[in-house]
């Protein structure tokens, strides 16, 4: 998590530059797995991070387009307000909406890509297979649906953070998150919906100064509204994680990249 609230930037200017360089490097590693995207119409599903939008737009180029779909209206508006500061050679559109009910017609995109969508998916609203099927439905026959997400193949501090987030979301909001698990879980999911599925696991990534950013985050607002026993238990786990971060740093987990082809057409 790097989008938590803190009162002021915990990083010095040179640290902020190194931090952002490493985030770009991580993003590039993940997007490079997509191969040549020149001229494609791409949907970035379940997020509106300007970092990922910019990376996709640079790979698609002016002959293609990038559409980002995010259920969080505040994030959508914030990203729209910052588009003018980004390097976007491709046309970009930001849409508010749910991946379970994408606000697009069928066969609208050549590629649908998600980064970190599934581990944050509320499967109480609809299971993960339904979400993947909905994304496949807006992909042209022969086009690709590709997913990048965290997996628990190798120990990493963020894995405990994600478990805490999932527990807090269920206790305070009634959400049941898909969460982080083994890579085979996402691979099997894609094989149920897509053809020609291939996948690859990439190792954890060290992001310089990410520990400082995480330690500067305020306590989650929902924590104070929980029953005292639950709140104390989660606070204790959160403090134990913070102590671990102080000792070890905060490493991004391993990721899995999975892609498959939507049946009914020839892959170009």
RONUGU-220728 format. One line per 3 residues: their letters; for each residue z, x, y of N, C-alpha, C. Coordinates in Angstrom, 2 decimals. Atoms other than C-alpha are relative to their C-alpha. Layout:
A	Z:X:Y:Z:X:Y:Z:X:Y | ...
This chain:
XXX	0.00:0.85:-1.19:0.00:0.00:0.00:0.00:0.88:1.24 | -0.01:-0.74:-1.26:-0.92:1.38:3.41:-0.11:-0.94:1.19 | 0.16:0.96:-1.10:-1.03:-1.82:5.45:1.32:-0.66:0.37
XXX	-1.30:0.54:-0.38:2.70:-2.44:5.78:0.29:0.21:1.47 | -0.33:-0.08:-1.42:4.35:-2.83:9.16:0.99:1.13:0.25 | -0.98:-0.96:-0.46:6.08:0.04:10.93:-0.08:0.07:1.52
XXX	-0.12:0.17:-1.45:7.20:0.38:14.51:-0.93:0.93:0.79 | 0.90:-0.92:-0.68:5.12:3.41:15.45:-0.65:0.87:-1.05 | 0.71:-0.84:0.95:2.66:5.76:13.83:0.93:1.12:-0.47
XXX	-0.90:-1.05:0.47:4.75:8.02:11.58:-0.66:1.37:-0.11 | 0.74:-1.25:0.17:2.07:10.71:11.59:-0.37:0.62:1.34 | 0.52:-0.73:-1.15:1.25:13.38:14.13:-1.52:-0.08:-0.01
XXX	1.47:0.14:-0.04:-2.40:13.38:15.30:-0.72:0.80:-1.07 | 0.69:-0.81:1.01:-3.39:16.23:12.97:0.28:-0.54:-1.42 | -0.31:0.61:1.29:-1.59:14.53:10.06:-0.82:-1.28:-0.20
XXX	0.80:1.22:0.08:-3.34:11.25:10.83:-1.44:0.33:-0.36 | 1.38:-0.41:0.31:-6.69:13.06:10.72:-0.14:0.39:-1.47 | 0.04:-0.40:1.41:-5.90:14.61:7.32:0.15:-1.22:-0.92
XXX	-0.22:1.23:0.77:-4.64:11.26:5.99:-1.29:-0.80:-0.09 | 1.23:0.79:-0.01:-7.83:9.48:7.04:-1.13:0.71:-0.71 | 1.01:-0.75:0.76:-10.02:12.27:5.65:0.17:-0.24:-1.50
XXX	-0.25:0.20:1.42:-8.37:11.83:2.26:-0.31:-1.44:-0.43 | 0.35:1.38:0.31:-8.75:8.05:2.38:-1.52:-0.16:-0.12 | 1.46:0.06:0.07:-12.47:8.46:3.11:-0.50:0.66:-1.28
XXX	0.39:-0.69:1.22:-12.75:10.94:0.24:0.23:-0.88:-1.23 | -0.28:0.91:1.11:-11.09:8.45:-2.14:-1.02:-1.13:-0.04 | 0.98:1.07:-0.09:-13.37:5.67:-0.93:-1.38:0.48:-0.47
XXX	1.31:-0.54:0.40:-16.45:7.89:-1.37:-0.06:0.20:-1.51 | -0.01:-0.21:1.45:-15.41:8.78:-4.91:-0.27:-1.31:-0.73 | 0.15:1.29:0.65:-15.20:5.10:-5.84:-1.40:-0.57:0.23
XXX	1.30:0.59:-0.31:-18.40:4.01:-4.06:-1.15:0.78:-0.61 | 1.07:-0.79:0.61:-20.45:6.88:-5.46:-0.30:-0.44:-1.42 | 0.23:0.49:1.36:-20.02:5.31:-8.90:-1.02:-1.13:-0.05
XXX	0.97:1.09:-0.07:-22.27:2.47:-7.73:-1.44:0.48:-0.07 | 1.37:-0.52:0.01:-25.30:4.75:-7.57:-0.77:-0.38:1.26 | 0.88:0.26:-1.14:-28.27:4.07:-5.28:0.08:-1.48:0.39
XXX	-0.11:1.36:-0.50:-27.68:0.97:-3.14:-1.04:-0.31:1.07 | 0.94:0.16:-1.09:-30.59:1.41:-0.74:-0.74:-1.32:-0.03 | 0.74:1.24:-0.15:-31.97:-1.92:0.46:0.59:-1.21:-0.69
XXX	-0.58:1.13:0.72:-29.63:-4.12:-1.59:0.80:-0.92:0.92 | -0.90:0.96:-0.65:-27.85:-7.25:-0.41:1.29:-0.01:-0.80 | -1.25:-0.27:0.71:-24.23:-6.53:-1.29:1.11:-0.92:0.51
XXX	-1.24:0.71:-0.34:-21.12:-8.70:-1.38:1.18:0.87:-0.38 | -1.28:-0.68:0.22:-17.82:-6.85:-0.99:1.04:-1.11:-0.12 | -0.77:1.21:0.31:-15.54:-9.42:-2.63:1.49:0.27:0.02
XXX	-1.46:-0.06:0.04:-11.86:-9.94:-1.94:0.61:1.00:0.94 | -0.55:-0.95:-0.97:-11.41:-7.57:0.99:-0.86:0.09:1.23 | 0.76:-0.21:-1.23:-12.44:-6.73:4.51:0.40:1.32:0.65
XXX	-0.35:-1.32:-0.52:-11.31:-3.12:4.85:-1.21:0.64:0.66 | 1.12:-0.61:-0.71:-13.47:-1.46:7.48:-0.45:1.29:-0.66 | 0.36:-1.23:0.69:-13.36:1.79:5.50:-1.02:-0.27:-1.10
XXX	0.90:0.32:1.09:-15.04:0.17:2.48:-1.29:-0.63:0.52 | 1.20:0.61:-0.59:-17.44:-1.90:4.61:-0.92:1.08:0.55 | 0.79:-1.08:-0.59:-18.57:1.22:6.46:-0.67:0.82:-1.11
XXX	0.57:-0.78:1.10:-19.05:3.14:3.19:-1.15:-0.73:-0.67 | 1.07:0.78:0.61:-21.12:0.33:1.69:-1.22:-0.09:0.92 | 1.11:0.13:-0.96:-23.21:-0.13:4.86:-0.81:1.29:0.08
XXX	0.70:-1.27:-0.06:-24.06:3.56:4.95:-0.85:0.23:-1.24 | 0.76:-0.16:1.24:-25.25:3.44:1.34:-1.14:-1.01:-0.10 | 1.01:1.05:0.06:-27.20:0.19:1.74:-1.14:0.27:0.98
XXX	1.01:-0.31:-1.00:-29.00:1.21:4.93:-0.55:-1.25:0.68 | 0.47:1.09:-0.86:-30.90:-0.92:7.41:-0.86:-1.02:-0.74 | 0.83:0.95:0.75:-33.12:-2.54:4.75:0.84:-0.98:-0.83
XXX	-0.86:0.89:0.76:-30.13:-4.15:3.04:1.01:-0.70:0.90 | -1.05:0.66:-0.77:-26.99:-6.02:4.11:1.30:0.07:-0.77 | -1.33:0.04:0.59:-23.25:-6.12:3.48:0.74:-1.23:0.51
XXX	-0.85:1.14:-0.33:-21.14:-9.28:3.40:1.36:0.25:-0.61 | -1.37:-0.15:0.49:-17.36:-9.03:3.08:0.66:-1.37:-0.06 | -0.69:1.27:0.20:-15.32:-11.94:1.71:1.49:0.27:-0.17
XXX	-1.44:-0.22:0.03:-11.57:-12.06:2.36:0.70:-1.33:0.22 | -0.74:1.24:-0.15:-9.10:-14.92:1.93:1.00:0.03:1.16 | -0.97:-0.16:-1.08:-6.82:-13.54:4.67:-0.71:-0.12:1.35
XXX	0.69:0.25:-1.26:-8.02:-15.06:7.95:0.36:0.99:1.08 | -0.41:-0.97:-1.02:-6.00:-12.64:10.09:-0.73:1.33:-0.19 | 0.73:-1.24:0.25:-7.59:-9.63:8.38:-1.47:-0.14:0.36
XXX	1.41:0.25:-0.33:-11.03:-11.19:8.78:-0.21:0.14:1.50 | 0.14:-0.07:-1.46:-10.52:-11.61:12.53:0.20:1.42:0.50 | -0.24:-1.38:-0.43:-9.10:-8.09:12.89:-1.21:0.88:-0.29
XXX	1.17:-0.81:0.36:-12.07:-6.57:11.06:-1.19:-0.35:0.89 | 1.09:0.39:-0.90:-14.56:-8.58:13.10:0.16:0.65:1.37 | -0.25:-0.60:-1.31:-12.91:-7.26:16.25:-0.24:1.49:0.04
XXX	0.17:-1.45:0.05:-13.30:-3.66:15.07:-1.38:0.44:-0.45 | 1.32:-0.38:0.50:-16.89:-3.77:13.81:-0.77:0.87:0.99 | 0.72:-0.77:-1.01:-18.16:-2.39:17.11:0.35:1.48:0.01
XXX	-0.42:-1.40:0.03:-16.25:0.86:16.48:-0.45:0.73:-1.26 | 0.37:-0.57:1.29:-17.77:1.45:13.03:-1.45:0.46:-0.01 | 1.35:-0.48:0.22:-20.87:3.32:11.89:-0.63:-0.89:-1.07
XXX	0.52:1.02:0.90:-22.82:0.43:10.35:-1.53:-0.07:0.11 | 1.46:0.05:-0.06:-26.53:1.12:9.74:-0.56:-1.28:-0.61 | 0.45:1.26:0.59:-26.78:-2.13:7.71:0.61:-1.18:0.73
XXX	-0.62:1.21:-0.54:-26.24:-5.66:9.01:1.24:-0.36:-0.81 | -1.27:0.31:0.65:-22.66:-6.72:8.25:0.48:-1.38:0.44 | -0.58:1.31:-0.29:-21.13:-10.18:8.01:1.37:-0.06:-0.68
XXX	-1.34:0.17:0.55:-17.43:-10.98:7.47:0.25:-1.49:-0.16 | -0.22:1.41:0.28:-16.61:-14.31:5.82:1.42:-0.21:-0.51 | -1.32:0.39:0.51:-13.27:-16.02:5.19:-0.21:-0.94:-1.17
XXX	0.16:0.88:1.16:-12.98:-17.55:1.74:0.63:0.59:-1.25 | -0.67:-0.32:1.26:-11.63:-17.46:-1.80:-1.03:0.45:-1.03 | 0.93:-0.47:1.02:-13.28:-15.48:-4.59:-0.15:-1.01:-1.13
XXX	0.14:1.03:1.02:-12.60:-18.40:-6.93:-0.99:-1.08:0.40 | 0.95:0.98:-0.54:-14.77:-20.58:-4.68:-0.80:0.67:1.12 | 0.71:-0.73:-1.06:-17.14:-18.21:-2.83:-0.87:-0.95:0.83
XXX	0.75:0.90:-0.88:-18.74:-19.89:0.20:-1.47:0.41:0.13 | 1.40:-0.42:0.02:-22.25:-18.79:-0.81:-0.73:-0.78:-1.09 | 0.80:0.65:1.03:-25.07:-20.33:-2.75:-0.18:0.91:-1.21
XXX	0.25:-0.83:1.18:-25.93:-19.16:-6.27:-1.12:0.99:0.24 | 1.04:-1.03:-0.03:-28.00:-16.01:-6.68:-0.26:0.53:1.41 | 0.13:-0.43:-1.40:-27.32:-14.79:-3.13:-0.02:1.52:0.18
XXX	-0.18:-1.44:-0.19:-26.67:-11.07:-3.76:-0.57:0.79:-1.18 | 0.47:-0.93:1.05:-28.11:-8.12:-5.67:1.17:0.67:-0.70 | -1.18:-0.67:0.53:-24.67:-6.57:-6.16:1.24:-0.65:0.58
XXX	-1.33:0.44:-0.44:-21.14:-7.95:-6.00:0.99:1.07:-0.43 | -0.93:-1.10:0.26:-18.46:-5.28:-5.73:1.38:-0.36:0.52 | -1.38:0.18:-0.46:-14.69:-5.51:-5.56:0.77:1.28:-0.20
XXX	-0.85:-1.19:0.06:-12.18:-2.74:-4.88:1.45:-0.46:0.11 | -1.40:0.39:-0.03:-8.58:-3.51:-5.83:0.23:-1.49:0.06 | -0.14:1.45:-0.04:-9.24:-7.24:-6.02:0.86:-0.54:-1.14
XXX	-0.56:0.70:1.15:-8.12:-8.07:-9.53:1.50:0.20:-0.15 | -1.46:-0.16:0.19:-4.63:-6.55:-9.53:0.78:-0.85:1.00 | -0.66:0.86:-0.98:-3.83:-8.70:-6.46:-0.39:-1.47:-0.15
XXX	0.47:1.36:0.20:-5.46:-11.85:-7.85:1.12:-0.90:-0.49 | -1.00:0.99:0.42:-3.18:-14.90:-8.12:-0.58:-0.79:-1.17 | 0.56:0.67:1.17:-3.94:-15.98:-11.67:0.70:-1.34:-0.28
XXX	-0.55:1.35:0.06:-1.72:-19.03:-11.17:-0.97:-1.00:0.60 | 1.00:0.85:-0.64:-4.55:-20.42:-9.02:-1.24:-0.17:-0.90 | 1.16:0.01:0.89:-7.25:-19.60:-11.58:-0.07:1.36:-0.67
XXX	-0.11:-1.27:0.71:-7.53:-16.95:-14.26:-1.07:0.99:0.42 | 0.88:-1.08:-0.44:-9.29:-13.64:-13.83:-1.43:-0.22:-0.48 | 1.36:0.26:0.50:-12.25:-14.68:-16.01:-0.72:-1.00:0.90
XXX	0.62:0.97:-0.91:-12.86:-17.63:-13.69:-0.46:0.68:1.28 | 0.38:-0.73:-1.22:-12.89:-15.30:-10.67:-1.25:0.83:-0.24 | 1.17:-0.84:0.29:-15.35:-12.92:-12.33:-1.23:-0.87:-0.20
XXX	1.13:0.90:0.19:-17.57:-15.83:-13.39:-0.52:-0.55:1.33 | 0.41:0.49:-1.32:-17.57:-17.16:-9.82:-0.79:1.06:0.76 | 0.73:-1.08:-0.66:-18.68:-13.76:-8.54:-1.37:0.22:-0.66
XXX	1.29:-0.13:0.69:-21.38:-13.53:-11.22:-0.96:-1.10:0.41 | 0.85:1.13:-0.35:-22.66:-16.95:-10.15:-0.73:0.20:1.33 | 0.68:-0.25:-1.28:-23.51:-15.69:-6.64:-0.84:1.28:-0.06
XXX	0.81:-1.19:0.20:-25.30:-12.64:-8.10:-1.32:-0.39:-0.63 | 1.33:0.31:0.54:-29.02:-12.73:-8.82:-0.12:0.45:-1.45 | 0.22:-0.44:1.37:-30.10:-12.55:-12.47:-0.55:1.43:-0.03
XXX	0.38:-1.40:0.04:-30.45:-8.89:-13.38:0.77:0.86:0.98 | -0.83:-0.73:-0.94:-28.11:-7.93:-10.56:1.31:0.42:-0.66 | -1.22:-0.56:0.55:-24.78:-6.20:-11.03:1.25:-0.59:0.64
XXX	-1.35:0.25:-0.49:-21.14:-7.16:-10.72:0.82:1.22:-0.39 | -0.74:-1.24:0.24:-18.92:-4.08:-10.36:1.41:-0.13:0.56 | -1.40:0.07:-0.37:-15.16:-3.73:-10.16:0.63:1.38:-0.03
XXX	-0.86:-1.18:0.00:-12.93:-0.84:-9.15:1.43:-0.47:0.19 | -1.39:0.44:-0.14:-9.19:-1.24:-9.64:0.94:1.04:-0.59 | -1.02:-0.90:0.53:-5.97:0.61:-10.36:0.30:-0.33:-1.46
XXX	-0.45:0.18:1.38:-4.89:1.13:-13.98:1.22:0.88:-0.23 | -1.26:-0.70:0.25:-1.69:2.40:-15.55:-0.13:1.12:-1.03 | 0.26:-1.04:1.00:-3.28:5.16:-17.68:0.86:1.24:0.20
XXX	-0.76:-1.21:-0.34:-1.34:7.92:-15.88:1.13:-0.41:0.94 | -1.10:0.37:-0.90:2.12:7.67:-14.22:-0.32:0.34:1.46 | 0.19:-0.21:-1.44:2.00:7.33:-10.42:1.00:-0.89:0.74
XXX	-1.03:0.74:-0.73:4.53:6.19:-7.82:-0.47:-1.38:0.43 | 0.48:1.29:-0.48:2.30:3.38:-6.58:0.05:-1.08:-1.08 | -0.09:1.01:1.06:2.42:1.69:-9.98:1.29:-0.80:0.11
XXX	-1.27:0.72:-0.17:6.11:0.85:-9.44:-0.04:-0.86:1.25 | 0.15:0.78:-1.23:5.27:-0.30:-5.90:-0.76:-1.30:-0.29 | 0.78:1.19:0.32:2.64:-2.69:-7.30:0.81:-0.97:-0.85
XXX	-0.85:0.88:0.81:5.11:-4.03:-9.89:1.02:-0.74:0.87 | -0.94:0.63:-0.93:7.63:-4.68:-7.13:-0.69:-1.08:0.83 | 0.76:0.99:-0.76:4.98:-6.45:-5.06:-0.25:-1.26:-0.82
XXX	0.29:1.14:0.86:4.06:-8.65:-8.01:1.25:-0.84:-0.22 | -1.25:0.72:0.23:7.69:-9.55:-8.68:0.45:-0.74:1.25 | -0.36:0.63:-1.25:8.34:-10.29:-5.02:-0.90:-1.20:0.29
XXX	0.94:1.10:-0.23:5.20:-12.44:-4.77:0.34:-1.21:-0.85 | -0.35:1.12:0.88:6.31:-14.52:-7.75:1.32:-0.63:0.43 | -1.31:0.53:-0.36:9.93:-14.85:-6.60:-0.02:-0.75:1.33
XXX	-0.04:0.58:-1.35:9.18:-15.70:-2.96:-1.12:-1.01:0.27 | 1.15:0.83:-0.31:5.74:-17.35:-3.01:-0.52:-0.78:-1.20 | 0.47:0.69:1.20:5.34:-18.58:-6.58:-1.33:0.51:-0.52
XXX	1.28:-0.55:0.46:2.29:-16.35:-7.10:0.20:0.79:-1.28 | -0.02:-0.80:1.23:1.52:-14.82:-10.47:-1.20:0.94:0.06 | 1.08:-0.95:-0.19:-0.50:-11.68:-9.86:-0.49:0.57:-1.33
XXX	0.61:-0.62:1.18:-2.89:-10.21:-12.44:0.64:1.35:-0.27 | -0.73:-1.25:0.11:-1.22:-6.87:-11.75:-0.82:1.16:-0.54 | 0.64:-1.23:0.48:-2.02:-3.34:-12.90:0.30:0.14:-1.49
XXX	-0.17:-0.16:1.44:-2.58:-2.77:-16.61:-0.96:1.05:-0.54 | 0.90:-0.99:0.60:-4.69:-0.73:-19.05:-1.46:-0.30:0.36 | 1.41:0.22:-0.36:-8.42:-0.24:-18.34:-0.70:-0.97:-0.92
XXX	0.68:0.86:0.96:-9.42:-2.09:-21.51:0.10:-1.48:0.36 | -0.16:1.40:-0.39:-8.11:-5.33:-20.03:-1.14:-0.45:0.91 | 1.11:0.34:-0.90:-10.72:-5.30:-17.24:-1.34:0.14:-0.70
XXX	1.26:-0.17:0.73:-13.44:-4.01:-19.56:-0.29:-1.23:-0.85 | 0.16:1.19:0.83:-12.88:-6.91:-21.97:-0.38:-1.20:0.84 | 0.31:1.10:-0.91:-12.94:-9.35:-19.07:-1.47:0.01:0.41
XXX	1.39:-0.10:-0.41:-16.33:-8.07:-17.92:-0.95:-0.28:-1.16 | 0.87:0.24:1.16:-17.77:-8.18:-21.44:-0.09:-1.48:-0.34 | 0.05:1.45:0.24:-16.92:-11.89:-21.61:-1.02:-0.68:0.90
XXX	0.84:0.66:-1.01:-19.12:-12.62:-18.58:-1.35:0.70:0.17 | 1.17:-0.80:-0.36:-21.69:-9.81:-18.22:-0.59:0.70:-1.22 | 0.63:-0.77:1.07:-24.11:-7.82:-20.36:-0.10:1.47:0.42
XXX	0.19:-1.42:-0.29:-24.62:-4.06:-20.63:1.16:0.63:0.74 | -1.18:-0.48:-0.72:-21.06:-3.33:-19.53:0.23:1.49:-0.28 | -0.38:-1.40:0.12:-20.19:0.30:-18.86:1.21:0.24:0.88
XXX	-1.23:-0.21:-0.77:-16.97:1.79:-17.54:0.40:1.46:-0.03 | -0.46:-1.39:-0.13:-15.25:4.97:-16.46:1.36:0.00:0.68 | -1.31:-0.16:-0.62:-11.67:5.95:-15.67:0.02:1.29:0.82
XXX	-0.13:-1.15:-0.89:-11.02:8.31:-12.74:1.48:0.33:0.20 | -1.41:-0.41:-0.04:-7.79:10.31:-12.33:0.69:-0.44:1.30 | -0.75:0.29:-1.23:-5.02:9.65:-9.78:-0.43:0.92:1.15
XXX	0.41:-0.73:-1.21:-5.59:10.85:-6.21:1.21:0.24:0.90 | -1.03:-0.35:-0.98:-3.20:12.68:-3.90:-0.57:-0.20:1.40 | 0.39:0.23:-1.40:-3.50:11.42:-0.31:1.02:0.67:0.89
XXX	-0.94:-0.72:-0.87:-1.99:13.76:2.24:0.71:-0.97:0.96 | -0.85:0.73:-0.94:0.90:12.19:4.20:0.13:-1.50:-0.31 | -0.17:1.41:0.37:0.66:8.83:2.40:1.47:-0.32:-0.21
XXX	-1.44:0.25:0.19:4.34:9.24:1.52:0.68:-0.34:1.32 | -0.60:0.29:-1.31:5.25:9.31:5.23:-0.33:-1.43:0.46 | 0.42:1.35:-0.39:3.27:6.12:5.84:0.79:-1.04:-0.78
XXX	-0.72:0.95:0.85:4.91:4.32:2.92:1.47:-0.07:0.39 | -1.42:-0.02:-0.34:8.43:5.41:3.89:0.28:-0.60:1.37 | -0.18:0.60:-1.33:7.87:4.12:7.44:-0.14:-1.51:0.00
XXX	0.19:1.44:0.05:7.13:0.60:6.25:1.33:-0.75:0.06 | -1.18:0.86:-0.05:9.64:-2.14:7.05:0.20:-0.72:-1.33 | -0.28:0.80:1.18:11.31:-4.16:4.34:-0.89:-1.24:0.00
XXX	0.83:1.21:0.04:9.03:-7.00:3.14:0.76:-1.21:0.54 | -0.65:1.13:-0.65:9.79:-10.12:5.17:0.51:-1.03:-1.00 | -0.38:1.03:0.97:9.94:-12.38:2.11:1.30:0.35:-0.74
XXX	-1.17:-0.41:0.78:12.80:-10.36:0.61:1.27:-0.67:0.50 | -1.23:0.56:-0.57:15.42:-11.77:2.98:0.18:-1.47:-0.34 | -0.11:1.42:0.32:14.63:-15.35:1.93:0.30:-0.30:-1.45
XXX	-0.26:0.20:1.43:15.37:-14.82:-1.77:1.50:-0.24:-0.26 | -1.42:0.10:0.38:18.62:-15.72:-3.56:0.64:1.38:0.03 | -0.64:-1.32:-0.18:21.17:-12.94:-2.94:-0.11:0.93:-1.19
XXX	0.06:-0.87:1.18:21.19:-11.65:-6.52:-1.38:0.58:-0.20 | 1.38:-0.47:0.15:17.40:-11.43:-6.71:-0.35:1.00:1.09 | 0.29:-0.90:-1.12:17.16:-9.85:-3.26:0.65:1.36:-0.20
XXX	-0.69:-1.28:0.21:19.76:-7.20:-4.11:-0.64:0.81:-1.11 | 0.64:-0.71:1.10:18.07:-6.35:-7.39:-1.31:0.65:0.44 | 1.27:-0.55:-0.46:14.68:-5.90:-5.72:0.21:1.07:1.06
XXX	-0.31:-1.05:-0.99:16.22:-3.95:-2.83:0.40:1.30:-0.71 | -0.40:-1.19:0.75:17.82:-1.60:-5.35:-1.20:0.72:-0.60 | 1.20:-0.61:0.57:14.51:-1.02:-7.10:-0.88:0.62:1.09
XXX	0.81:-0.53:-1.10:12.76:-0.55:-3.77:0.59:1.30:0.52 | -0.63:-1.22:-0.48:15.30:2.05:-2.67:-0.16:1.13:-1.01 | 0.23:-1.02:1.03:14.97:3.87:-6.00:-1.43:0.55:0.10
XXX	1.38:-0.45:-0.18:11.21:3.98:-5.45:-0.12:0.89:1.22 | 0.06:-0.82:-1.22:11.68:5.32:-1.92:0.59:1.39:-0.24 | -0.56:-1.31:0.33:13.90:8.09:-3.27:-0.99:0.82:-0.83
XXX	1.02:-0.70:0.79:11.22:8.95:-5.80:-1.13:0.50:0.89 | 1.07:-0.40:-0.92:8.59:9.03:-3.03:0.44:1.21:0.82 | -0.50:-1.14:-0.76:10.80:11.39:-1.02:-0.04:1.29:-0.83
XXX	-0.01:-1.18:0.88:11.03:13.72:-4.03:-1.42:0.42:-0.41 | 1.26:-0.30:0.67:7.53:13.46:-5.47:-1.25:-0.25:0.84 | 1.18:0.46:-0.72:5.25:12.01:-2.80:-0.48:-1.33:-0.57
XXX	0.52:1.33:0.36:3.11:8.92:-3.26:-1.45:0.15:-0.38 | 1.33:-0.26:0.52:0.06:9.26:-5.45:-0.71:-1.30:-0.36 | 0.82:1.13:0.42:-2.73:6.71:-5.82:-0.17:0.04:-1.51
XXX	0.14:-0.01:1.45:-2.95:5.61:-9.47:-1.43:0.33:-0.44 | 1.33:-0.09:0.59:-5.86:6.23:-11.80:-0.74:-1.32:0.26 | 0.82:1.19:-0.21:-8.74:3.79:-11.32:-1.00:-0.14:-1.14
XXX	1.09:0.25:0.93:-11.24:2.17:-13.63:-1.15:-0.62:0.79 | 1.22:0.60:-0.54:-14.81:1.40:-12.62:-0.70:-0.69:-1.15 | 0.69:0.78:1.03:-16.47:-1.36:-14.63:-1.18:-0.72:0.66
XXX	1.12:0.77:-0.52:-19.93:-2.79:-14.10:-0.78:-0.61:-1.16 | 0.86:0.65:0.97:-22.22:-5.16:-15.93:-1.11:-0.75:0.72 | 1.17:0.67:-0.54:-25.46:-7.04:-15.44:0.09:-1.50:-0.25
XXX	0.04:1.44:0.15:-25.81:-10.76:-14.84:-1.21:-0.37:-0.86 | 1.13:0.32:0.90:-27.94:-12.17:-17.68:-1.08:-0.82:0.70 | 1.08:0.85:-0.49:-31.32:-13.70:-17.01:-1.05:0.71:0.80
XXX	1.01:-0.72:-0.76:-33.30:-10.97:-15.29:-0.06:1.44:-0.43 | 0.12:-1.42:0.31:-34.42:-7.39:-15.52:0.70:0.81:1.06 | -0.69:-0.89:-0.94:-32.29:-4.69:-13.97:-1.00:1.00:0.56
X	0.97:-0.89:-0.63:-34.24:-2.67:-11.42:0.40:1.43:-0.11
